[in-house]
């Protein structure tokens, strides 16, 4: 697969118009040789996935567990989709360092699936071995943030925190100027 990769992620509550923009952007990126990294969660992740595969692009799926959202999988070309169905131990370690509430009592109530989702977010930004960062993150969050500091960023906030620590560019499509830039010039990098 190409080394030019981006993370296409975002809120499960991404507005319909933004989902359409994400799908179109993923198709355009695929046509230009970009590899999509995403997690297949409902909303933004699935829009990026549909756009990339629909345009014949390559996708790296980082899932919290085997079978995650399997009902939405498209007819995939085996050479086009690389899948990691369990986060690595190193991703859990990184997630624990990045997620401020990892050891708080409230966290233990969330369970193993929530920790797996946060660990897979690290893979979306840094790749399977956590050593190949994406060129940029394209997302939508309700807070329009770039660093994942606001709790409204939800799970996407974890990926944004990893990106911020590594100096990776973020295009948050909740910001009108970022959406315009994506439409006009495409992905950075």
DARA-V420245 format. One record per residue. PSI is psi in whole degrees, -180 to 180 (* if undefined). Layout:
# DARA-V420245
{{PSI} {PSI}}
This chain:
# DARA-V420245
{{157} {154} {-13} {106} {151} {155} {124} {105} {178} {-176} {149} {-14} {22} {133} {151} {-42} {-37} {-36} {-41} {-40} {-43} {-45} {-44} {-41} {-39} {-38} {-44} {-44} {-41} {-40} {-22} {13} {9} {144} {130} {133} {126} {178} {-3} {15} {156} {152} {-123} {-48} {-46} {-32} {-46} {-45} {-50} {-44} {-46} {-50} {-37} {-28} {8} {18} {177} {145} {136} {116} {125} {107} {149} {-21} {157} {141} {1} {123} {33} {-24} {-15} {0} {139} {171} {103} {144} {124} {-36} {-12} {-18} {123} {133} {134} {110} {-3} {130} {149} {160} {-37} {-34} {-38} {-41} {-45} {-44} {-41} {-35} {-33} {-36} {113} {-29} {18} {-43} {2} {154} {-37} {-35} {-39} {-23} {-22} {-32} {174} {-35} {-41} {-40} {-38} {-38} {-43} {-35} {-41} {-27} {-34} {-41} {-38} {-35} {-35} {-2} {179} {-41} {9} {27} {12} {82} {148} {161} {-31} {164} {129} {126} {178} {129} {152} {-27} {-6} {20} {166} {-11} {-2} {19} {-31} {130} {-24} {-16} {-15} {-146} {-30} {-30} {-34} {-48} {-38} {-37} {-41} {-46} {-43} {-42} {-29} {2} {30} {134} {143} {130} {107} {112} {-2} {-13} {121} {-41} {-33} {-41} {-41} {-44} {-42} {-42} {-36} {-45} {-6} {-157} {144} {158} {*}}
